[in-house]
Amino acid sequence: MSLDTTAARSLVAAIPAAPADVAHRHFAARLAVETDAADVAADLASGAMPYTVVDVRGEASYRRGHVPGAINAPSGGITADVAAALPDGLLVVYCWGPGCNGAQKAAVALTRHGRQVKEMLGGFEYWVREGRPVEGEDAERLSLLVERELVG
C-alpha cells in the first residue's frame, strides 16, 4: 500500500492573487469609503477631526453609549431633510458591529442625498472592545466590561 505524498494544496493560493495594479485600485477604493475605530480614536485624541461621527443605531442604543462627540441619526430615518441637517463635510457612520448593516444602509441613504461618507469598520462593538472612550448612560459599565475582559 502506497501513501499519498502529494503536497497539501493551499486554499489561499488556489485562486491566483490579483496583479499589483488591480489590487492597488481595489484597496485604494476601499480606503476611500472605509476607516476604522483606531484611526477615528487617534483623530479624536489629537483633535484632528475634519468630519462628523454619526451613530446610526437607534436612539436608546445611542443613549446607552456612543463614540464621544458622535451625533445620532438612526439609519432607518435618514431622509433628504436629515441628510441636509447634518453638519457639512465628511460623515463617518457606524452601527453596532460587523454583524449589523445599518452603517451601509445609512451610507446609501446619505450618499443618495449627496453627502460624502466613510464607514467606521467594526462599529461601536469594536470601539468598545478596543477600550476606546465612551459617552452615554452606560459608559462606566461598558468600560468596566472591557477592562475585565482584557485583564481577566
C-alpha positions in Angstrom: 0.0 0.0 0.0 1.4 3.4 -1.0 0.9 6.6 1.0 -0.1 9.7 -0.8 2.8 12.1 -0.6 1.3 14.8 -2.7 2.0 18.2 -1.2 -1.0 19.9 0.6 -2.9 22.3 -1.7 -3.3 25.9 -0.4 -6.8 27.2 -0.1 -5.4 30.7 -0.2 -3.4 30.2 -3.4 -6.0 28.1 -5.2 -7.2 31.3 -6.8 -4.3 33.4 -8.1 -3.8 36.8 -6.5 -4.7 39.9 -8.5 -1.9 41.8 -10.2 -0.5 44.6 -8.1 -2.2 47.4 -10.1 -5.6 45.7 -9.7 -5.1 45.1 -6.0 -3.9 48.7 -5.6 -7.1 50.1 -7.2 -9.2 47.8 -5.0 -7.6 48.7 -1.7 -7.4 52.4 -2.5 -11.2 52.3 -3.4 -12.0 50.6 -0.1 -10.0 53.2 1.9 -11.9 56.0 0.1 -15.1 54.7 1.8 -13.9 53.0 5.0 -12.0 53.8 8.1 -11.6 52.0 11.4 -12.0 52.6 15.1 -8.2 53.0 15.7 -8.0 55.9 13.1 -11.1 57.6 14.5 -9.8 57.3 18.0 -6.4 58.7 17.0 -8.1 61.7 15.4 -10.3 62.2 18.5 -7.2 62.1 20.7 -5.2 64.6 18.6 -8.2 66.8 17.9 -7.8 66.3 14.1 -11.4 65.6 13.2 -12.4 67.3 9.9 -15.5 65.1 9.8 -18.6 64.4 11.9 -19.1 60.9 13.5 -22.6 59.7 13.1 -24.0 56.8 15.2 -26.8 55.3 13.1 -28.2 52.9 15.8 -31.5 53.6 17.5 -31.9 56.4 20.0 -31.9 54.0 23.0 -28.6 52.4 22.0 -27.1 55.8 21.4 -28.1 57.0 24.8 -26.6 53.9 26.5 -23.2 54.5 24.9 -21.6 56.1 21.8 -18.3 57.4 20.4 -17.5 60.8 22.1 -18.9 63.7 20.1 -21.0 61.4 17.8 -24.4 62.6 16.8 -27.3 60.2 16.4 -29.2 59.7 13.1 -30.8 56.3 13.0 -30.3 54.6 9.6 -34.0 53.9 9.1 -34.9 57.6 9.4 -32.4 59.2 7.1 -34.3 61.4 4.7 -33.2 64.3 2.5 -34.0 66.7 5.4 -32.0 64.6 7.9 -29.0 64.4 5.5 -29.2 68.2 4.9 -29.4 68.9 8.7 -26.2 67.1 9.5 -23.0 69.2 9.7 -21.3 70.0 6.4 -18.4 67.9 5.2 -17.4 64.2 5.5 -19.6 62.0 7.7 -18.2 58.8 9.4 -21.0 56.4 10.1 -21.1 53.4 12.4 -23.6 50.9 13.7 -23.3 48.2 16.3 -20.7 46.0 14.7 -19.7 43.7 11.8 -22.9 41.8 12.1 -25.0 44.9 11.5 -25.5 46.5 8.1 -27.1 49.7 9.5 -23.9 51.7 8.6 -24.1 50.6 5.0 -27.8 51.4 4.8 -27.1 54.9 6.3 -24.3 55.4 3.9 -26.5 54.5 0.9 -29.2 57.0 2.2 -26.7 59.7 2.9 -24.8 59.4 -0.4 -28.1 59.3 -2.3 -28.7 62.8 -0.8 -25.2 64.0 -2.0 -23.3 63.5 1.3 -19.7 62.3 1.5 -19.5 59.2 3.8 -17.0 56.7 5.2 -18.0 53.7 7.3 -16.1 53.0 10.6 -15.4 49.3 10.3 -16.1 47.2 13.4 -18.7 49.8 14.6 -19.4 50.5 18.2 -18.6 46.9 19.2 -15.0 47.2 18.2 -14.8 50.7 19.5 -15.7 49.3 22.9 -13.6 46.1 22.6 -10.5 48.2 21.8 -11.0 50.2 25.1 -11.8 53.5 23.4 -13.6 56.3 25.4 -17.4 56.1 25.5 -20.0 58.7 26.3 -23.5 57.8 27.5 -25.6 56.5 30.3 -23.7 53.1 30.4 -20.2 54.5 29.7 -18.8 53.3 33.0 -20.3 49.8 32.8 -19.0 49.4 29.2 -15.5 50.5 30.3 -15.5 48.0 33.2 -16.6 45.2 30.9 -13.7 45.8 28.6 -11.3 46.1 31.5 -12.5 42.8 32.9 -12.2 41.1 29.5 -8.7 42.4 28.9 -7.5 41.6 32.4 -9.4 38.5 33.2 
